[in-house]
Amino acid sequence: MRTRSRCYRDGILVDEDFPLAKVSEHLALPDSVVWVDLSNPGESDLALLAEELGLHELAVEDALTLRQRPKLDRYPDHLFLSAYSIDIEQSSAKVTTNEIAAFILDRALVTVHTDDRFDLDAVTARWDSSPDLASNGVSYLLHGLLDYLVDGYFEAVEALDDEIEDLEDQLFLPNTNQEQVQRRSFELRKSLVTLRRIILPMREVVNTLLRRDLHLLQDEMGPYFQDVYDHVLRAMEWTESLRDLATSILEANLAIQGNRLNVITKKVTGYAAIIAVPTAVTGFYGQNVPYPGFAQPLGYYSSAALIVGLSALLYVLFKRNDWI
């Protein structure tokens, strides 16, 4: 298990990267706020911390199992948050998620995660960028974490928006690989479904944090959490519109393929009608009964003239009507 920690006192960072054994010592100081991060903790590690901070056993169990739906559970002495950060591969537009759990106490924030890809440095940089808010304690730490997560949602949605725009440009090109467009449409829609599954519950999580009866937010932090909530709503609406757009691209691609098939069928039918002319003429002149020009060069020349003339006439008519 790897740990990271910070201690703020009166809004000033006074200690960093101290061991878990000193958590109680820091919390014993007045006006102190502690952040502890546990990476890949074992049951004994969390049990020790739970006993020290009075964490509920169900919350500890959720933190160990992870793979939870984004949620905010309320317990008598603390809150339990489950959330996800999002990364996107530019080459494949595949969305990957990194889960993080957080125990929210009056004077402590404990984060737990099992994936080393979760960028804690970005979270601490977010805290360090606004030291004037550090006096708000746990609200300040929680806002920095949520703000980082929601900004990641925006970056992912923006990247998928660019991918969909590129796909739209390819859709109506004359030599577009339709199979590739269709496969890409499915990949983008799958990524958008993953995004929606993460962002939609986060709307309720942030909305719950805004409730006054939780006594979590300082008056100064209220507008900041409201801003995070607005960003979640915008990311959700953007995701929904992109899902509809991806579905429209898929349907348009199928319609284009159908239209092209109809054009090909029309052209093949036109050429089949032209080919039917020599078939009909030669069939008529192949009768085993005498007719004008029978067994004479005149019959050959007249049949050839009919074939060429009628075929040329049909070709001109079909071409004028854009059938071939």
SULKA-V863619 format. One record per backbone hydrogen bond with DSSP energy under -0.5 kcal/mol. NH is the residue of the N-H (numbers start at 1). CO is the residue of the C=O. Records with the same first field share a line. If there is no record, write none. Layout:
NH = CO ; CO
//
This chain:
2 = 39
4 = 37
6 = 35
7 = 15
8 = 33
9 = 12
10 = 31
12 = 9
14 = 7 ; 12
15 = 7
17 = 5
22 = 19
23 = 20
26 = 22
27 = 23
28 = 24
29 = 26
32 = 29
33 = 8
34 = 107
35 = 6
36 = 109
37 = 4
38 = 111
39 = 2 ; 37
40 = 38 ; 113
46 = 42
47 = 43
48 = 44
49 = 45
50 = 46
51 = 47
52 = 48
53 = 49
54 = 50
55 = 50
60 = 56
61 = 57
62 = 58
63 = 59
64 = 60
65 = 61
66 = 62
71 = 82
73 = 80
75 = 73 ; 78
79 = 104
80 = 73
81 = 102
82 = 71
83 = 100
85 = 98
87 = 96
89 = 94
90 = 88
93 = 89
96 = 87
98 = 85
100 = 83
101 = 112
102 = 81
103 = 110
104 = 79 ; 102
105 = 103 ; 108
109 = 34
110 = 103
111 = 36 ; 109
112 = 101
113 = 38
116 = 114
118 = 115
120 = 118
123 = 119
124 = 120
125 = 121
126 = 122
127 = 123
128 = 124
129 = 125
130 = 127
131 = 128
133 = 130
134 = 131
136 = 133
137 = 134
138 = 106
139 = 136
140 = 137
141 = 137
142 = 138
143 = 139
144 = 140
145 = 141
146 = 142
147 = 143
148 = 144
149 = 145
150 = 146
151 = 147
152 = 148
153 = 149
154 = 150
155 = 151
156 = 152
157 = 153
158 = 154
159 = 155
160 = 156
161 = 157
162 = 158
163 = 159
164 = 160
165 = 161
166 = 162
167 = 163
168 = 164
169 = 165
170 = 166
171 = 167
172 = 168
173 = 170
176 = 173
178 = 176
181 = 177
182 = 178
183 = 179
184 = 180
185 = 181
186 = 182
187 = 183
188 = 184
189 = 185
190 = 186
191 = 187
192 = 188
193 = 189
194 = 190
195 = 191
196 = 192
197 = 193
198 = 194 ; 195
199 = 195
200 = 196
202 = 198
203 = 199 ; 200
204 = 200
205 = 201
206 = 202
207 = 203
208 = 204
209 = 205
210 = 206
211 = 208
214 = 211
215 = 212
221 = 218
222 = 218
225 = 221
226 = 222
227 = 223
228 = 224
229 = 225
230 = 226
231 = 227
232 = 228
233 = 229
234 = 230
235 = 231
236 = 232
237 = 233
238 = 234
239 = 235
240 = 236
241 = 237
242 = 238
243 = 239
244 = 240
245 = 241
246 = 242
247 = 243
248 = 244
249 = 245
250 = 246
251 = 247
252 = 248
253 = 249
254 = 250
255 = 251
256 = 252
257 = 253
258 = 254
259 = 255
260 = 256
261 = 257
262 = 258
263 = 259
264 = 260
265 = 261
266 = 262
267 = 263
268 = 264
269 = 265
270 = 266
271 = 267
272 = 268
273 = 269
274 = 270
275 = 271
276 = 272
277 = 273 ; 274
278 = 274
279 = 275
280 = 276
281 = 277
282 = 278
283 = 279
284 = 280
285 = 281
286 = 282
287 = 284
294 = 291
296 = 293
299 = 293 ; 296
300 = 296
301 = 297
302 = 298
303 = 299
304 = 300
305 = 301
306 = 302
307 = 303
308 = 304
309 = 305
310 = 306
311 = 307
312 = 308
313 = 309
314 = 310
315 = 311
316 = 312
317 = 313
318 = 314
319 = 315
320 = 316
321 = 317
322 = 319
323 = 318
324 = 318
//
